[in-house]
Amino acid sequence: MKIGDVNLADPDAFFTAVPYDYFAMMRREAPVSWVPRVGDDGFWSITRYADIADVEKRPEVFSSRANILPLPIPEYTLARDIDHNIILSDPPRHGFLRRVIMSAFTQKAILGINERVRVLTTRIIDSVIESGECNLVDVAAYVPIEIVAEMLGVPESDRARLFAWADATVGSADPDATRHISSKQAAEEMFEYASRLGAERRRNPQGDIFSTIAAAKENGERLSDVDLGCFFLLLATAGTETTRTQILQGSLALIEHPDQRRKLIEDRSKLTNAIEEMLRWSTPAMCFGRKALVDTQVGGQAIKAGQQVVLWYCSGSRDESVFANPDVFDVNRHNAREHQAFGVRGSIHQCLGSMLARSELVAVFDALLERMPDMSLAGPVVRLRSNFANGIKQMPVRFTPGIVLGDGPSARWYAAENEGCPAHSSPSATRCPVTSHGE
């Protein structure tokens, strides 16, 4: 194998598995290398941990004002929303958006969410535990999407639409993702809905985080209706996909490494660190892009103003200069938390929802280890066609049947008409537009 043998701009290169061997070769031989792409000039692939951190910590040189989302955004939409979407913005606008949004994520709010996570986890496991088998995708999707719906104050009657919009909005390269509604139409419908809901929350605040953010101000300035719409879209998509993907990938890692699962079953105090190792092992969002504002260098390679760079977090999280034996899954790894799954620590774009995601993951895996300790694969695992999301759309599993614990209703939409849960009628996050152009 040589540099150029794997086309990182092609989602099909990731369909069977993430090409970790190829990334390892790139880190050794060409850590900053040019990747041609149909439709434009191409991009620089950044694969080493230190170089990724270097780019992330220079926002004055590498701009986020580019199409870095997991969907192809029409230019007019990008132009309209670029100053309102926190992951597309640069300082100083980015700082204002981040401070206002973070003001709602108080310790009290997170504690309340933690309790709901436990309730919802019990509910969804109750819905499958007696059967002894399920598609784990259904279980993995339920908790994060319900939590986000509650945070956004989406009425229960509207949640099926939210689930369908979120999946279609972040899907494009996988044909299953947009068989019911196009990504563009889903994004536009969700944005319009979010704008109406935001206006309603300004008039009649509820107890949800969306109401708190709608009312928040800094120096007399509050988020605009477009700001609120962009926040809604971000939380409804990225706020659910990362957690869902990690529940699935983490479960697969434990199934494939029974010795590591046994350690967690015997000593649950190891779970917090194990979550970090899962994030390192199978980074959910594999890459993001930036655009150079001036001529500069990364890792000794000249980068011209206007050129795009793609930061491969999935490669950085397996960099052998940081992680000993990086291709070994080890729940006791001492520096597992140094992964780049949530971006780069200390950078302005470090994931806003990392604390929430970690909380959800701990609760879900604690319950899975307790109630499905012998989970095994019951069929082939089907990955998303994606070079952005390290996702799974089918993961049949079997386990020893158990008893129902909760006294509330099972997940209402788990056995919804037609295709089961509307949240799973199509997969999500199928393509990174920075690396997949014009397909």
Beta strands, then each sheet from edge to edge (+ up, - down):
strand 1: 32-37
strand 2: 40-46
strand 3: 62-63
strand 4: 133-135
strand 5: 217-218
strand 6: 221-222
strand 7: 287-292
strand 8: 296-298
strand 9: 301-303
strand 10: 308-312
strand 11: 376-377
strand 12: 382-383
strand 13: 392-394
strand 14: 396-398
sheet 1: 1+ 2- 10- 7+ 3-
sheet 2: 4+ 14- 11+
sheet 3: 5+ 6-
sheet 4: 8+ 9-
sheet 5: 12+ 13-
end
